[in-house]
């Protein structure tokens, strides 16, 4: 099963050097244990562009689609045998990045 682990952040500051080292070590463990699919950090919300093309003409708006104190700072896509295994991986990811995370399974 594949899961999305979203990193919840409340600051546009980059991770500290210590946090980055812990994230790199966590990523290395994901690869070594066969859980790695893909991961990435995201730029600050003010760099976002929202597009809405539901009416036949694309409307483009600068900035995030939602004003919030928290935002998606990055993510991991992992492979895990089941929900319990994914929860353990998500908990380790939260510890590594020193932020809250949300875990959700992919459909199908």
Backbone as XML, in Angstrom:
<?xml version="1.0"?>
<chain id="A" units="angstrom">
  <residue number="1" name="UNK">
    <atom name="N" x="0.840" y="-1.184" z="0.000"/>
    <atom name="CA" x="0.000" y="0.000" z="0.000"/>
    <atom name="C" x="0.882" y="1.243" z="0.000"/>
  </residue>
  <residue number="2" name="UNK">
    <atom name="N" x="0.393" y="2.276" z="-0.671"/>
    <atom name="CA" x="1.117" y="3.538" z="-0.648"/>
    <atom name="C" x="0.372" y="4.551" z="0.207"/>
  </residue>
  <residue number="3" name="UNK">
    <atom name="N" x="1.162" y="5.380" z="0.887"/>
    <atom name="CA" x="0.629" y="6.397" z="1.783"/>
    <atom name="C" x="1.315" y="7.724" z="1.513"/>
  </residue>
  <residue number="4" name="UNK">
    <atom name="N" x="0.563" y="8.809" z="1.722"/>
    <atom name="CA" x="1.111" y="10.151" z="1.682"/>
    <atom name="C" x="1.295" y="10.625" z="3.112"/>
  </residue>
  <residue number="5" name="UNK">
    <atom name="N" x="2.501" y="11.035" z="3.436"/>
    <atom name="CA" x="2.782" y="11.635" z="4.737"/>
    <atom name="C" x="3.060" y="13.110" z="4.472"/>
  </residue>
  <residue number="6" name="UNK">
    <atom name="N" x="2.150" y="13.970" z="4.913"/>
    <atom name="CA" x="2.258" y="15.409" z="4.692"/>
    <atom name="C" x="2.855" y="16.074" z="5.924"/>
  </residue>
  <residue number="7" name="UNK">
    <atom name="N" x="3.819" y="16.947" z="5.706"/>
    <atom name="CA" x="4.453" y="17.675" z="6.798"/>
    <atom name="C" x="3.676" y="18.971" z="7.015"/>
  </residue>
  <residue number="8" name="UNK">
    <atom name="N" x="3.196" y="19.175" z="8.225"/>
    <atom name="CA" x="2.420" y="20.362" z="8.582"/>
    <atom name="C" x="3.373" y="21.362" z="9.213"/>
  </residue>
  <residue number="9" name="UNK">
    <atom name="N" x="3.460" y="22.548" z="8.632"/>
    <atom name="CA" x="4.391" y="23.558" z="9.122"/>
    <atom name="C" x="3.632" y="24.836" z="9.442"/>
  </residue>
  <residue number="10" name="UNK">
    <atom name="N" x="4.227" y="25.682" z="10.261"/>
    <atom name="CA" x="3.602" y="26.958" z="10.601"/>
    <atom name="C" x="4.568" y="28.123" z="10.444"/>
  </residue>
  <residue number="11" name="UNK">
    <atom name="N" x="5.669" y="27.864" z="9.766"/>
    <atom name="CA" x="6.675" y="28.886" z="9.552"/>
    <atom name="C" x="7.286" y="28.687" z="8.178"/>
  </residue>
  <residue number="12" name="UNK">
    <atom name="N" x="7.610" y="29.764" z="7.507"/>
    <atom name="CA" x="8.233" y="29.633" z="6.201"/>
    <atom name="C" x="9.750" y="29.548" z="6.311"/>
  </residue>
  <residue number="13" name="UNK">
    <atom name="N" x="10.245" y="29.456" z="7.525"/>
    <atom name="CA" x="11.685" y="29.297" z="7.725"/>
    <atom name="C" x="12.089" y="27.888" z="7.313"/>
  </residue>
  <residue number="14" name="UNK">
    <atom name="N" x="13.264" y="27.758" z="6.771"/>
    <atom name="CA" x="13.775" y="26.441" z="6.402"/>
    <atom name="C" x="14.076" y="25.634" z="7.651"/>
  </residue>
  <residue number="15" name="UNK">
    <atom name="N" x="14.165" y="24.333" z="7.467"/>
    <atom name="CA" x="14.535" y="23.462" z="8.577"/>
    <atom name="C" x="15.956" y="23.803" z="9.031"/>
  </residue>
  <residue number="16" name="UNK">
    <atom name="N" x="16.214" y="23.582" z="10.289"/>
    <atom name="CA" x="17.557" y="23.817" z="10.818"/>
    <atom name="C" x="18.515" y="22.774" z="10.253"/>
  </residue>
  <residue number="17" name="UNK">
    <atom name="N" x="19.804" y="23.010" z="10.420"/>
    <atom name="CA" x="20.798" y="22.038" z="9.974"/>
    <atom name="C" x="20.621" y="20.694" z="10.648"/>
  </residue>
  <residue number="18" name="UNK">
    <atom name="N" x="20.304" y="20.714" z="11.931"/>
    <atom name="CA" x="20.076" y="19.471" z="12.676"/>
    <atom name="C" x="18.853" y="18.740" z="12.143"/>
  </residue>
  <residue number="19" name="UNK">
    <atom name="N" x="17.779" y="19.479" z="11.857"/>
    <atom name="CA" x="16.575" y="18.856" z="11.301"/>
    <atom name="C" x="16.850" y="18.282" z="9.920"/>
  </residue>
  <residue number="20" name="UNK">
    <atom name="N" x="17.576" y="19.009" z="9.089"/>
    <atom name="CA" x="17.897" y="18.506" z="7.746"/>
    <atom name="C" x="18.725" y="17.228" z="7.813"/>
  </residue>
  <residue number="21" name="UNK">
    <atom name="N" x="19.673" y="17.165" z="8.748"/>
    <atom name="CA" x="20.474" y="15.947" z="8.910"/>
    <atom name="C" x="19.588" y="14.783" z="9.332"/>
  </residue>
  <residue number="22" name="UNK">
    <atom name="N" x="18.641" y="15.030" z="10.238"/>
    <atom name="CA" x="17.723" y="13.977" z="10.685"/>
    <atom name="C" x="16.808" y="13.542" z="9.549"/>
  </residue>
  <residue number="23" name="UNK">
    <atom name="N" x="16.349" y="14.484" z="8.734"/>
    <atom name="CA" x="15.500" y="14.157" z="7.583"/>
    <atom name="C" x="16.288" y="13.328" z="6.565"/>
  </residue>
  <residue number="24" name="UNK">
    <atom name="N" x="17.528" y="13.716" z="6.300"/>
    <atom name="CA" x="18.366" y="12.947" z="5.374"/>
    <atom name="C" x="18.578" y="11.524" z="5.867"/>
  </residue>
  <residue number="25" name="UNK">
    <atom name="N" x="18.825" y="11.355" z="7.167"/>
    <atom name="CA" x="19.013" y="10.019" z="7.747"/>
    <atom name="C" x="17.715" y="9.212" z="7.647"/>
  </residue>
  <residue number="26" name="UNK">
    <atom name="N" x="16.570" y="9.863" z="7.913"/>
    <atom name="CA" x="15.280" y="9.198" z="7.797"/>
    <atom name="C" x="15.049" y="8.749" z="6.353"/>
  </residue>
  <residue number="27" name="UNK">
    <atom name="N" x="15.341" y="9.632" z="5.387"/>
    <atom name="CA" x="15.185" y="9.274" z="3.973"/>
    <atom name="C" x="16.072" y="8.087" z="3.605"/>
  </residue>
  <residue number="28" name="UNK">
    <atom name="N" x="17.300" y="8.078" z="4.106"/>
    <atom name="CA" x="18.206" y="6.948" z="3.856"/>
    <atom name="C" x="17.628" y="5.645" z="4.404"/>
  </residue>
  <residue number="29" name="UNK">
    <atom name="N" x="17.007" y="5.698" z="5.605"/>
    <atom name="CA" x="16.385" y="4.495" z="6.190"/>
    <atom name="C" x="15.198" y="4.037" z="5.349"/>
  </residue>
  <residue number="30" name="UNK">
    <atom name="N" x="14.390" y="4.997" z="4.862"/>
    <atom name="CA" x="13.265" y="4.636" z="3.995"/>
    <atom name="C" x="13.758" y="3.888" z="2.762"/>
  </residue>
  <residue number="31" name="UNK">
    <atom name="N" x="14.814" y="4.382" z="2.155"/>
    <atom name="CA" x="15.374" y="3.728" z="0.962"/>
    <atom name="C" x="15.902" y="2.341" z="1.304"/>
  </residue>
  <residue number="32" name="UNK">
    <atom name="N" x="16.676" y="2.252" z="2.371"/>
    <atom name="CA" x="17.300" y="0.982" z="2.764"/>
    <atom name="C" x="16.249" y="-0.071" z="3.111"/>
  </residue>
  <residue number="33" name="UNK">
    <atom name="N" x="15.130" y="0.364" z="3.703"/>
    <atom name="CA" x="14.087" y="-0.578" z="4.127"/>
    <atom name="C" x="13.030" y="-0.831" z="3.056"/>
  </residue>
  <residue number="34" name="UNK">
    <atom name="N" x="13.182" y="-0.221" z="1.871"/>
    <atom name="CA" x="12.254" y="-0.461" z="0.777"/>
    <atom name="C" x="10.940" y="0.296" z="0.865"/>
  </residue>
  <residue number="35" name="UNK">
    <atom name="N" x="10.882" y="1.347" z="1.694"/>
    <atom name="CA" x="9.644" y="2.122" z="1.849"/>
    <atom name="C" x="9.610" y="3.368" z="0.972"/>
  </residue>
  <residue number="36" name="UNK">
    <atom name="N" x="10.755" y="3.778" z="0.441"/>
    <atom name="CA" x="10.860" y="5.027" z="-0.316"/>
    <atom name="C" x="10.132" y="4.926" z="-1.652"/>
  </residue>
  <residue number="37" name="UNK">
    <atom name="N" x="9.277" y="5.903" z="-1.947"/>
    <atom name="CA" x="8.694" y="6.068" z="-3.271"/>
    <atom name="C" x="9.123" y="7.431" z="-3.810"/>
  </residue>
  <residue number="38" name="UNK">
    <atom name="N" x="8.828" y="8.495" z="-3.049"/>
    <atom name="CA" x="9.147" y="9.846" z="-3.484"/>
    <atom name="C" x="8.975" y="10.786" z="-2.301"/>
  </residue>
  <residue number="39" name="UNK">
    <atom name="N" x="9.706" y="11.894" z="-2.301"/>
    <atom name="CA" x="9.549" y="12.905" z="-1.252"/>
    <atom name="C" x="9.970" y="14.257" z="-1.794"/>
  </residue>
  <residue number="40" name="UNK">
    <atom name="N" x="9.531" y="15.301" z="-1.128"/>
    <atom name="CA" x="9.945" y="16.639" z="-1.519"/>
    <atom name="C" x="9.519" y="17.678" z="-0.515"/>
  </residue>
  <residue number="41" name="UNK">
    <atom name="N" x="10.315" y="18.726" z="-0.435"/>
    <atom name="CA" x="9.964" y="19.902" z="0.349"/>
    <atom name="C" x="9.333" y="20.923" z="-0.583"/>
  </residue>
  <residue number="42" name="UNK">
    <atom name="N" x="8.469" y="21.762" z="-0.038"/>
    <atom name="CA" x="7.753" y="22.742" z="-0.852"/>
    <atom name="C" x="8.154" y="24.164" z="-0.465"/>
  </residue>
  <residue number="43" name="UNK">
    <atom name="N" x="8.132" y="25.049" z="-1.449"/>
    <atom name="CA" x="8.405" y="26.463" z="-1.206"/>
    <atom name="C" x="7.270" y="27.058" z="-0.367"/>
  </residue>
  <residue number="44" name="UNK">
    <atom name="N" x="7.481" y="28.257" z="0.114"/>
    <atom name="CA" x="6.514" y="28.946" z="0.977"/>
    <atom name="C" x="5.171" y="29.128" z="0.272"/>
  </residue>
  <residue number="45" name="UNK">
    <atom name="N" x="4.074" y="29.189" z="1.040"/>
    <atom name="CA" x="2.740" y="29.322" z="0.450"/>
    <atom name="C" x="2.583" y="30.551" z="-0.446"/>
  </residue>
  <residue number="46" name="UNK">
    <atom name="N" x="3.305" y="31.623" z="-0.180"/>
    <atom name="CA" x="3.135" y="32.819" z="-1.007"/>
    <atom name="C" x="3.699" y="32.656" z="-2.416"/>
  </residue>
  <residue number="47" name="UNK">
    <atom name="N" x="4.334" y="31.515" z="-2.691"/>
    <atom name="CA" x="4.815" y="31.225" z="-4.050"/>
    <atom name="C" x="3.791" y="30.431" z="-4.856"/>
  </residue>
  <residue number="48" name="UNK">
    <atom name="N" x="2.674" y="30.068" z="-4.227"/>
    <atom name="CA" x="1.663" y="29.226" z="-4.870"/>
    <atom name="C" x="0.877" y="29.991" z="-5.929"/>
  </residue>
  <residue number="49" name="UNK">
    <atom name="N" x="0.350" y="29.252" z="-6.879"/>
    <atom name="CA" x="-0.576" y="29.763" z="-7.885"/>
    <atom name="C" x="-1.761" y="28.806" z="-7.930"/>
  </residue>
  <residue number="50" name="UNK">
    <atom name="N" x="-2.960" y="29.357" z="-7.845"/>
    <atom name="CA" x="-4.182" y="28.557" z="-7.902"/>
    <atom name="C" x="-4.806" y="28.748" z="-9.280"/>
  </residue>
  <residue number="51" name="UNK">
    <atom name="N" x="-5.164" y="27.628" z="-9.921"/>
    <atom name="CA" x="-5.815" y="27.666" z="-11.231"/>
    <atom name="C" x="-7.179" y="27.001" z="-11.135"/>
  </residue>
  <residue number="52" name="UNK">
    <atom name="N" x="-8.176" y="27.632" z="-11.728"/>
    <atom name="CA" x="-9.526" y="27.081" z="-11.754"/>
    <atom name="C" x="-10.019" y="27.122" z="-13.200"/>
  </residue>
  <residue number="53" name="UNK">
    <atom name="N" x="-10.095" y="25.967" z="-13.832"/>
    <atom name="CA" x="-10.521" y="25.884" z="-15.222"/>
    <atom name="C" x="-11.834" y="25.118" z="-15.346"/>
  </residue>
  <residue number="54" name="UNK">
    <atom name="N" x="-12.680" y="25.230" z="-14.337"/>
    <atom name="CA" x="-13.957" y="24.511" z="-14.372"/>
    <atom name="C" x="-14.978" y="25.171" z="-15.271"/>
  </residue>
  <residue number="55" name="UNK">
    <atom name="N" x="-14.810" y="26.448" z="-15.605"/>
    <atom name="CA" x="-15.812" y="27.160" z="-16.395"/>
    <atom name="C" x="-15.422" y="27.351" z="-17.844"/>
  </residue>
  <residue number="56" name="UNK">
    <atom name="N" x="-14.439" y="26.588" z="-18.327"/>
    <atom name="CA" x="-14.044" y="26.702" z="-19.717"/>
    <atom name="C" x="-12.976" y="27.743" z="-19.971"/>
  </residue>
  <residue number="57" name="UNK">
    <atom name="N" x="-12.639" y="28.518" z="-18.959"/>
    <atom name="CA" x="-11.588" y="29.519" z="-19.073"/>
    <atom name="C" x="-10.813" y="29.500" z="-17.763"/>
  </residue>
  <residue number="58" name="UNK">
    <atom name="N" x="-9.511" y="29.307" z="-17.853"/>
    <atom name="CA" x="-8.694" y="29.208" z="-16.648"/>
    <atom name="C" x="-8.597" y="30.556" z="-15.943"/>
  </residue>
  <residue number="59" name="UNK">
    <atom name="N" x="-8.885" y="30.543" z="-14.653"/>
    <atom name="CA" x="-8.696" y="31.713" z="-13.803"/>
    <atom name="C" x="-7.467" y="31.420" z="-12.949"/>
  </residue>
  <residue number="60" name="UNK">
    <atom name="N" x="-6.501" y="32.325" z="-13.005"/>
    <atom name="CA" x="-5.237" y="32.147" z="-12.308"/>
    <atom name="C" x="-5.147" y="33.182" z="-11.187"/>
  </residue>
  <residue number="61" name="UNK">
    <atom name="N" x="-4.871" y="32.691" z="-9.960"/>
    <atom name="CA" x="-4.777" y="33.554" z="-8.797"/>
    <atom name="C" x="-3.457" y="33.282" z="-8.089"/>
  </residue>
  <residue number="62" name="UNK">
    <atom name="N" x="-2.728" y="34.332" z="-7.770"/>
    <atom name="CA" x="-1.492" y="34.174" z="-7.004"/>
    <atom name="C" x="-1.811" y="33.909" z="-5.548"/>
  </residue>
  <residue number="63" name="UNK">
    <atom name="N" x="-0.943" y="33.134" z="-4.910"/>
    <atom name="CA" x="-1.075" y="32.860" z="-3.484"/>
    <atom name="C" x="-1.784" y="31.555" z="-3.216"/>
  </residue>
  <residue number="64" name="UNK">
    <atom name="N" x="-1.764" y="31.127" z="-1.970"/>
    <atom name="CA" x="-2.381" y="29.842" z="-1.614"/>
    <atom name="C" x="-3.894" y="29.890" z="-1.766"/>
  </residue>
  <residue number="65" name="UNK">
    <atom name="N" x="-4.498" y="28.713" z="-1.954"/>
    <atom name="CA" x="-5.950" y="28.654" z="-2.125"/>
    <atom name="C" x="-6.674" y="28.908" z="-0.805"/>
  </residue>
  <residue number="66" name="UNK">
    <atom name="N" x="-5.939" y="28.811" z="0.300"/>
    <atom name="CA" x="-6.540" y="28.968" z="1.622"/>
    <atom name="C" x="-5.565" y="29.713" z="2.517"/>
  </residue>
  <residue number="67" name="UNK">
    <atom name="N" x="-6.019" y="30.754" z="3.154"/>
    <atom name="CA" x="-5.192" y="31.460" z="4.132"/>
    <atom name="C" x="-5.266" y="30.682" z="5.436"/>
  </residue>
  <residue number="68" name="UNK">
    <atom name="N" x="-4.111" y="30.357" z="5.973"/>
    <atom name="CA" x="-4.079" y="29.521" z="7.167"/>
    <atom name="C" x="-2.794" y="29.768" z="7.928"/>
  </residue>
  <residue number="69" name="UNK">
    <atom name="N" x="-2.812" y="29.468" z="9.225"/>
    <atom name="CA" x="-1.597" y="29.570" z="10.028"/>
    <atom name="C" x="-0.655" y="28.404" z="9.738"/>
  </residue>
  <residue number="70" name="UNK">
    <atom name="N" x="-1.218" y="27.303" z="9.261"/>
    <atom name="CA" x="-0.413" y="26.118" z="8.950"/>
    <atom name="C" x="-0.558" y="25.805" z="7.464"/>
  </residue>
  <residue number="71" name="UNK">
    <atom name="N" x="0.422" y="25.110" z="6.943"/>
    <atom name="CA" x="0.408" y="24.782" z="5.524"/>
    <atom name="C" x="1.217" y="23.520" z="5.292"/>
  </residue>
  <residue number="72" name="UNK">
    <atom name="N" x="1.136" y="23.003" z="4.072"/>
    <atom name="CA" x="1.888" y="21.822" z="3.673"/>
    <atom name="C" x="3.319" y="22.245" z="3.362"/>
  </residue>
  <residue number="73" name="UNK">
    <atom name="N" x="4.261" y="21.772" z="4.171"/>
    <atom name="CA" x="5.663" y="22.160" z="3.998"/>
    <atom name="C" x="6.469" y="21.170" z="3.182"/>
  </residue>
  <residue number="74" name="UNK">
    <atom name="N" x="5.983" y="19.955" z="3.073"/>
    <atom name="CA" x="6.667" y="18.918" z="2.322"/>
    <atom name="C" x="5.902" y="17.618" z="2.478"/>
  </residue>
  <residue number="75" name="UNK">
    <atom name="N" x="6.446" y="16.549" z="1.912"/>
    <atom name="CA" x="5.715" y="15.287" z="1.951"/>
    <atom name="C" x="6.646" y="14.117" z="1.642"/>
  </residue>
  <residue number="76" name="UNK">
    <atom name="N" x="6.185" y="12.947" z="2.031"/>
    <atom name="CA" x="6.778" y="11.680" z="1.612"/>
    <atom name="C" x="5.660" y="10.839" z="1.015"/>
  </residue>
  <residue number="77" name="UNK">
    <atom name="N" x="5.956" y="10.109" z="-0.037"/>
    <atom name="CA" x="5.092" y="9.032" z="-0.520"/>
    <atom name="C" x="5.856" y="7.757" z="-0.185"/>
  </residue>
  <residue number="78" name="UNK">
    <atom name="N" x="5.223" y="6.901" z="0.609"/>
    <atom name="CA" x="5.900" y="5.687" z="1.073"/>
    <atom name="C" x="5.121" y="4.448" z="0.666"/>
  </residue>
  <residue number="79" name="UNK">
    <atom name="N" x="5.804" y="3.336" z="0.707"/>
    <atom name="CA" x="5.212" y="2.012" z="0.508"/>
    <atom name="C" x="5.300" y="1.299" z="1.856"/>
  </residue>
  <residue number="80" name="UNK">
    <atom name="N" x="4.171" y="0.755" z="2.313"/>
    <atom name="CA" x="4.152" y="0.022" z="3.581"/>
    <atom name="C" x="3.189" y="-1.157" z="3.460"/>
  </residue>
  <residue number="81" name="UNK">
    <atom name="N" x="3.434" y="-2.186" z="4.239"/>
    <atom name="CA" x="2.615" y="-3.396" z="4.174"/>
    <atom name="C" x="1.174" y="-3.139" z="4.598"/>
  </residue>
  <residue number="82" name="UNK">
    <atom name="N" x="0.986" y="-2.242" z="5.586"/>
    <atom name="CA" x="-0.352" y="-1.968" z="6.101"/>
    <atom name="C" x="-0.347" y="-0.641" z="6.856"/>
  </residue>
  <residue number="83" name="UNK">
    <atom name="N" x="-1.516" y="-0.273" z="7.374"/>
    <atom name="CA" x="-1.673" y="1.001" z="8.073"/>
    <atom name="C" x="-0.774" y="1.090" z="9.294"/>
  </residue>
  <residue number="84" name="UNK">
    <atom name="N" x="-0.661" y="0.021" z="10.043"/>
    <atom name="CA" x="0.144" y="0.040" z="11.262"/>
    <atom name="C" x="1.620" y="0.304" z="10.944"/>
  </residue>
  <residue number="85" name="UNK">
    <atom name="N" x="2.120" y="-0.341" z="9.899"/>
    <atom name="CA" x="3.508" y="-0.107" z="9.488"/>
    <atom name="C" x="3.686" y="1.331" z="9.020"/>
  </residue>
  <residue number="86" name="UNK">
    <atom name="N" x="2.705" y="1.844" z="8.284"/>
    <atom name="CA" x="2.779" y="3.227" z="7.807"/>
    <atom name="C" x="2.738" y="4.221" z="8.964"/>
  </residue>
  <residue number="87" name="UNK">
    <atom name="N" x="1.933" y="3.928" z="9.990"/>
    <atom name="CA" x="1.882" y="4.802" z="11.168"/>
    <atom name="C" x="3.238" y="4.882" z="11.863"/>
  </residue>
  <residue number="88" name="UNK">
    <atom name="N" x="3.919" y="3.754" z="11.974"/>
    <atom name="CA" x="5.246" y="3.748" z="12.599"/>
    <atom name="C" x="6.224" y="4.590" z="11.774"/>
  </residue>
  <residue number="89" name="UNK">
    <atom name="N" x="6.141" y="4.473" z="10.464"/>
    <atom name="CA" x="7.014" y="5.260" z="9.584"/>
    <atom name="C" x="6.672" y="6.745" z="9.710"/>
  </residue>
  <residue number="90" name="UNK">
    <atom name="N" x="5.388" y="7.084" z="9.726"/>
    <atom name="CA" x="4.970" y="8.481" z="9.862"/>
    <atom name="C" x="5.439" y="9.072" z="11.186"/>
  </residue>
  <residue number="91" name="UNK">
    <atom name="N" x="5.360" y="8.290" z="12.256"/>
    <atom name="CA" x="5.830" y="8.768" z="13.562"/>
    <atom name="C" x="7.329" y="9.062" z="13.517"/>
  </residue>
  <residue number="92" name="UNK">
    <atom name="N" x="8.085" y="8.210" z="12.852"/>
    <atom name="CA" x="9.529" y="8.443" z="12.718"/>
    <atom name="C" x="9.798" y="9.672" z="11.858"/>
  </residue>
  <residue number="93" name="UNK">
    <atom name="N" x="8.983" y="9.899" z="10.847"/>
    <atom name="CA" x="9.122" y="11.086" z="10.009"/>
    <atom name="C" x="8.841" y="12.362" z="10.784"/>
  </residue>
  <residue number="94" name="UNK">
    <atom name="N" x="7.812" y="12.333" z="11.628"/>
    <atom name="CA" x="7.487" y="13.474" z="12.472"/>
    <atom name="C" x="8.646" y="13.799" z="13.411"/>
  </residue>
  <residue number="95" name="UNK">
    <atom name="N" x="9.225" y="12.759" z="13.968"/>
    <atom name="CA" x="10.379" y="12.961" z="14.855"/>
    <atom name="C" x="11.559" y="13.546" z="14.077"/>
  </residue>
  <residue number="96" name="UNK">
    <atom name="N" x="11.803" y="13.035" z="12.876"/>
    <atom name="CA" x="12.950" y="13.487" z="12.085"/>
    <atom name="C" x="12.822" y="14.957" z="11.684"/>
  </residue>
  <residue number="97" name="UNK">
    <atom name="N" x="11.645" y="15.362" z="11.215"/>
    <atom name="CA" x="11.488" y="16.748" z="10.740"/>
    <atom name="C" x="11.072" y="17.700" z="11.851"/>
  </residue>
  <residue number="98" name="UNK">
    <atom name="N" x="10.745" y="17.155" z="13.002"/>
    <atom name="CA" x="10.363" y="17.935" z="14.189"/>
    <atom name="C" x="9.112" y="18.785" z="13.917"/>
  </residue>
  <residue number="99" name="UNK">
    <atom name="N" x="8.158" y="18.148" z="13.223"/>
    <atom name="CA" x="6.891" y="18.797" z="12.907"/>
    <atom name="C" x="5.776" y="17.755" z="12.944"/>
  </residue>
  <residue number="100" name="UNK">
    <atom name="N" x="4.535" y="18.234" z="13.031"/>
    <atom name="CA" x="3.402" y="17.318" z="12.942"/>
    <atom name="C" x="3.289" y="16.840" z="11.506"/>
  </residue>
  <residue number="101" name="UNK">
    <atom name="N" x="2.755" y="15.636" z="11.325"/>
    <atom name="CA" x="2.514" y="15.107" z="9.996"/>
    <atom name="C" x="1.105" y="14.529" z="9.930"/>
  </residue>
  <residue number="102" name="UNK">
    <atom name="N" x="0.584" y="14.449" z="8.726"/>
    <atom name="CA" x="-0.697" y="13.786" z="8.476"/>
    <atom name="C" x="-0.424" y="12.629" z="7.518"/>
  </residue>
  <residue number="103" name="UNK">
    <atom name="N" x="-0.993" y="11.467" z="7.812"/>
    <atom name="CA" x="-0.801" y="10.301" z="6.954"/>
    <atom name="C" x="-2.137" y="9.901" z="6.351"/>
  </residue>
  <residue number="104" name="UNK">
    <atom name="N" x="-2.139" y="9.652" z="5.028"/>
    <atom name="CA" x="-3.350" y="9.212" z="4.341"/>
    <atom name="C" x="-3.000" y="8.174" z="3.301"/>
  </residue>
  <residue number="105" name="UNK">
    <atom name="N" x="-3.820" y="7.120" z="3.180"/>
    <atom name="CA" x="-3.569" y="6.125" z="2.146"/>
    <atom name="C" x="-4.018" y="6.640" z="0.784"/>
  </residue>
  <residue number="106" name="UNK">
    <atom name="N" x="-3.357" y="6.162" z="-0.262"/>
    <atom name="CA" x="-3.806" y="6.442" z="-1.616"/>
    <atom name="C" x="-4.999" y="5.532" z="-1.914"/>
  </residue>
  <residue number="107" name="UNK">
    <atom name="N" x="-5.925" y="5.996" z="-2.724"/>
    <atom name="CA" x="-7.053" y="5.168" z="-3.144"/>
    <atom name="C" x="-6.582" y="4.081" z="-4.088"/>
  </residue>
  <residue number="108" name="UNK">
    <atom name="N" x="-7.276" y="2.962" z="-4.045"/>
    <atom name="CA" x="-6.997" y="1.884" z="-4.983"/>
    <atom name="C" x="-5.914" y="1.029" z="-4.520"/>
  </residue>
</chain>
